[in-house]
Amino acid sequence: MVLALIVVAFLTLFERNVIGTLQRRLGPNVVWIYGSGQALADAVKLIVKELVLPSVSNSVLFALAPWVTLWFSLLIWIVLPFGENQILCDLDLGIVFLYAVSSLGAYGILLSGWASNSKYAWFGAVRSVSQMISYEVSMGIIYWNILMITNSLSLVNIVLQQQNQSNMIGLPLLFILFLISCLAETSRVPFDLAEAETELIAGFHVELAGIGFTLFFLAEYANIVAVALLTTTLFVGGWCDSESACTEAAPDQALPNQNRTCEKQFCSLTSYQRAIHDTNHSSNRARYSHPKAKHKPLTKKNVRIKDNNA
């Protein structure tokens, strides 16, 4: 949870600097070194603000809705692998868990719009939930295709099966469809209909202030980072690279870095090629033997040890 909040803070800072550069103005540059503490200052400012509740709203549900959304946003992170043996919970049904939790996140938004008793907030919540439900269908089709190809629902197994070729190269159309669905799931441009400022002022955020707005803001950007991690896991290959293929197959036999490439090449040979490899290896070993001991077994007396650096 702490890691997710730190990543969200720096992501918002980076986004504001990029937007400022595109608009030819200065971004955050006052708080701390080059404005690096601006995200923390904004969070503290919003948290200490007074919690304003609409007079005709359901105050309990209205205050509970942001916590529900943030909880489901952070719950996705426990099944995302950050590296080899760096995962909080390796579930065999990891994709099913992601699909279910991401769908439950819409309830917090719907609850906030309904409990505020505001027409603008309600319209924005209905738009957001309908959009998320619509693109859940495409996400389910993508997950099903990945299941048929990898024959596994575990995110770790999906990463390990991309050692030779990533799914982004093998399935380019599926990758593009997944990116479009992710933009719609996170309500980013051009799928930001739920927060249409020209129509609905701020969507379901219109009645929020202080810590409630902060929690929704953190949940939104936590979903963005989680979707980026999921895209890397499903299509880019995660932490796995070409040099770690043999170490994944035999983790107990840790090879030095200089021998991994040779070992991987030997594993990919056919039986005939391996026989030729063994014959050449034996002939190369004969170079280090004494000339008079060609037909004698190799022992310490008739073998001349040659320095490789010579």
Buried (B, 14 or more C-beta within 10 A) or exposed (E): EEEBBEBBBEBBBEEBBEEBEEEEEEBBEEBEEEBBBBBBBBBEEBEEBEEEBBEEBBEEBBBBBBBBBBBBBBBBBBBBBBEBEEBEEBBEEBBBBBBEBBBEBBBBBBBBBBBBBBEBBBBBBBBBBBBBEEBBEBBBBBBEBBBEBBEBBBBBBBBBBBBEEBBBEEBEEBBEBBEEBBBBBBBBEEBBBBBBEEEBBBBBBBBBBBBBBBBBBBBBBBBBBBBBBBBBBBBBBBBBEEEBBBBEEEEEEEBEEEEBEEBBEBEEEEEEEEEEEEEEEEEEEEEEBEEEBEEEEEEEEBBEEEEEEE
